[in-house]
């Protein structure tokens, strides 16, 4: 694929259009309380009961920053308001015990998965305190809090799952001002001990070559530590410095063609693998070596390269398992259709206004493209601290 540059404005429109294309089947069916009926069972029948919470929690995590952006004008603002309204209808449907789409927040048949996706939903709450929390009906808030109290009973695995327990407590804190701070501290400090160097944490005591530093660990770790600076004095800047480094590594992995190494588990989450790079851009702490426009163009290339095949979606618009089209052989046993919606985490920079340098500065080639075009750029270096 030869990457043809679009204007920054066209790139933003493409990001928004592609995000909403992914989001529409989930939000529209959930808002009408037909998600359980409509969501494809996919290839993993055993996961079908928990798939709706996976789809909603992960999608919420990805679109929350755009829902929160309240400086828009014109057509995009009209769309945002519509999706905020639809999101609240969906949240009501997901948490109302009388709803046909009431979701499973407790351990189900020995399956601890609801802990994971309740945490992604809490991450959305953290990312959109005005558009989600402040606009939430008191009845819906009460139902959501009750659901989270059920999810918090699930014990996490001794892995990146510790972040899910800590994030649920963070969500409860944002919703009620009450949480188990000892659990947050225990989970975060255990993850902190698993730091391996050069911006990378172990998924447990040992290293695994996958994208879980970006799918889960660092986005949640940075946001939780930042929410509780009194619990974690002198750790915020270190966490961000490590996140900067891992974000730079992610950017370096994007090829001149917009592809990236497909290694490790959960690669069916597609460009959700770049959540941390997107979050660092959203929160304005990209390393100096990565101008915002360079990150924008690199991520645009990844999204376009991945979505350019028409069979990423089924005939009703639902994501199918794979990277480029339907590739069920890439699925692990814990993946179902709902799992795939973590891909929307790449769209976090849509939470920045069009006037932000991420969207307004001229196009710039990314690292691997510069090198393979023969440009002379500075060498890469590991993070020593």
Buried (B, 14 or more C-beta within 10 A) or exposed (E): EEBEBBEBEEBBBBBBEBBBEBBBBBBBBBBBBBBBEBBBEBBBEEBBBBBBBBBBBBBBBBBBBBBBBEEBEEEBEEBBBEBBEBBBBBBBBBBBEEBEBBBBBBBBEEBBBBBBBBBBBBBBBBBBBEBBBEBBEEEBBBBBBEBBEBBBEBEBEEBBBBBBBBBBBBBBBBBEEEBBEEBBBBBBEBBBEBBEEEBBBBBBEEEBEBBBBBBBBBBBBBBBBBBBEEBBEEBBEBBBBBBBBBBBBBBBBBBBBBBBEEEBBBBBBBBBBBBBBBBBBBBEBBBEBBBBBBBBBBBBBBBBBBBEEEEBBBEEEBBBBBBBEBBEEBBEEBBBBBBBBBBBBBBBBBBBBBEBBBBBBEBBBBBBBBBEEEEEEEEEEEBEE
